Amino acid sequence: MSGYVRAVALDLDGTLTHDGVLSAEALAAIAAARHRGVLMLLVTGRILTELQAEFGGLSDHFDAVILENGAVLQIGGALRDLAPPVDAALADALAACEVPLRRGRVLLACSADQTEGVARELGRLGLDAQLLHNRSELMVLPAGISNGTGLVAAPAELGLSVHNTVAVGDAENDLAL
């Protein structure tokens, strides 16, 4: 493919989807871009199992999937963590406080209304992690990890420069794109 743009990174929730629905037109546009030689990257804060549960097979429409807000990269079905997991001590402490929590390969996720308690436990444990909001969700990530982390890693693994990539997102966690 000739031209400057060689890859397009698209956020899932609120960008590709509307009210949780992914249109056939969006999938057709992704297929058309791939047919023209543009690499398509899916970017999401979701944990892989949650993505598969709601949008089974969606990963097959993309050349790479950036999961867990930039912490995990999937290419050709192979997963690679781009950071070490958030310390299990935090998950244990939050469970002891009865904070409903989901654990990915790297991140911890819960409702944003748990921010104060999560921040308190992070401070109490002296852990180096960051809190990132995505609408009504809260993600706990290793310090320095963002969707931008995945956006740098994915094109590099696919033999491209990030400078030939266009990224589109719509929420707080997409700013690093």
Disulfide bonds with the S-S distance in Angstrom:
none
